[in-house]
Amino acid sequence: MWNGKIESIYIAAEAKAPMQAVDQARAVPGVGLEGDRYALKKGTFYKPLPDREITLVEAEAVEALKTEYDAVISAADVRRNIVTRGVPLNHLVGQEFYIGPVKLRGIRLCEPCNHLEGLTGKPMIQWLTHRAGLRAQILSDGVVRLGDAVRQV
C-alpha cells in the first residue's frame, strides 16, 4: 500500500505553450482538465481518446535526472498535468485510482517523444523512457487541488 499526493498541477492553453502551474483544476470526464490544451482540442497530439484526457508524472522521476544525468529540468518541462509524490504510476496501468475526489483509470505509460525533445532541447527519450508518467482517463468530475491525496480504489 502506498500514500501519495499531488505536488503540482500544470496546464497549457495551446500546443507548445509553456506549462502554467495552477493551484487547482476541474477534471471533466471525456474532456480533460479545464483550460488545458487537450480539453480545448488544441494539443499537438489531440484525439478524442480516453488516454488524452490527463497525464501524470512522478516527482521522484524528475528529481532522479539531477543525480543520474546532472540534468537541470523542472517538472513543467516534462509537460504532464499532475505531478505526484509517493505514487508508483507505472503500476497503475489498467487500474482505477483517485486524485483528490476525482476517479481515474490508468490507460498506458506516457513515454517521452521527439516532440518533447524538440520543445526542451534535451534528450528526454534517453532520460525518461519507462518513467515519464501515465496517461489516464477521467471517470468522475471534480476539482483537484495541490496536496490532494492520490490513493487506490
Secondary structure as the mmCIF struct_conf table of DSSP 4:
data_model
#
loop_
_struct_conf.conf_type_id
_struct_conf.id
_struct_conf.beg_label_comp_id
_struct_conf.beg_label_asym_id
_struct_conf.beg_label_seq_id
_struct_conf.end_label_comp_id
_struct_conf.end_label_asym_id
_struct_conf.end_label_seq_id
STRN STRN1 GLY A 4 ILE A 11
BEND BEND1 ALA A 13 GLU A 14
TURN_TY1_P TURN_TY1_P1 ALA A 15 LYS A 16
HELX_LH_PP_P HELX_LH_PP_P1 ALA A 17 MET A 19
STRN STRN2 GLN A 20 VAL A 22
BEND BEND2 ASP A 23 ASP A 23
STRN STRN3 GLN A 24 VAL A 28
TURN_TY1_P TURN_TY1_P2 PRO A 29 VAL A 31
STRN STRN4 GLY A 32 LEU A 33
TURN_TY1_P TURN_TY1_P3 GLU A 34 GLY A 35
BEND BEND3 ASP A 36 ASP A 36
TURN_TY1_P TURN_TY1_P4 ARG A 37 LYS A 41
BEND BEND4 GLY A 43 GLY A 43
TURN_TY1_P TURN_TY1_P5 THR A 44 PHE A 45
BEND BEND5 PRO A 48 PRO A 48
HELX_RH_3T_P HELX_RH_3T_P1 PRO A 50 ARG A 52
BEND BEND6 GLU A 53 GLU A 53
STRN STRN5 ILE A 54 GLU A 58
HELX_RH_AL_P HELX_RH_AL_P1 ALA A 59 TYR A 69
HELX_RH_3T_P HELX_RH_3T_P2 ALA A 75 VAL A 78
TURN_TY1_P TURN_TY1_P6 ARG A 79 ARG A 79
BEND BEND7 ASN A 81 ASN A 81
STRN STRN6 ILE A 82 ARG A 85
BEND BEND8 GLY A 86 GLY A 86
HELX_RH_3T_P HELX_RH_3T_P3 LEU A 89 LEU A 92
STRN STRN7 VAL A 93 VAL A 93
TURN_TY1_P TURN_TY1_P7 GLY A 94 GLY A 94
STRN STRN8 GLU A 96 ILE A 99
TURN_TY1_P TURN_TY1_P8 GLY A 100 PRO A 101
STRN STRN9 VAL A 102 LEU A 109
HELX_RH_AL_P HELX_RH_AL_P2 ASN A 114 THR A 120
TURN_TY1_P TURN_TY1_P9 GLY A 121 GLY A 121
BEND BEND9 LYS A 122 LYS A 122
HELX_RH_AL_P HELX_RH_AL_P3 MET A 124 LEU A 128
TURN_TY1_P TURN_TY1_P10 THR A 129 HIS A 130
BEND BEND10 ALA A 132 ALA A 132
STRN STRN10 LEU A 134 ILE A 138
BEND BEND11 SER A 140 SER A 140
STRN STRN11 GLY A 142 ARG A 145
TURN_TY1_P TURN_TY1_P11 LEU A 146 GLY A 147
STRN STRN12 ALA A 149 GLN A 152
#
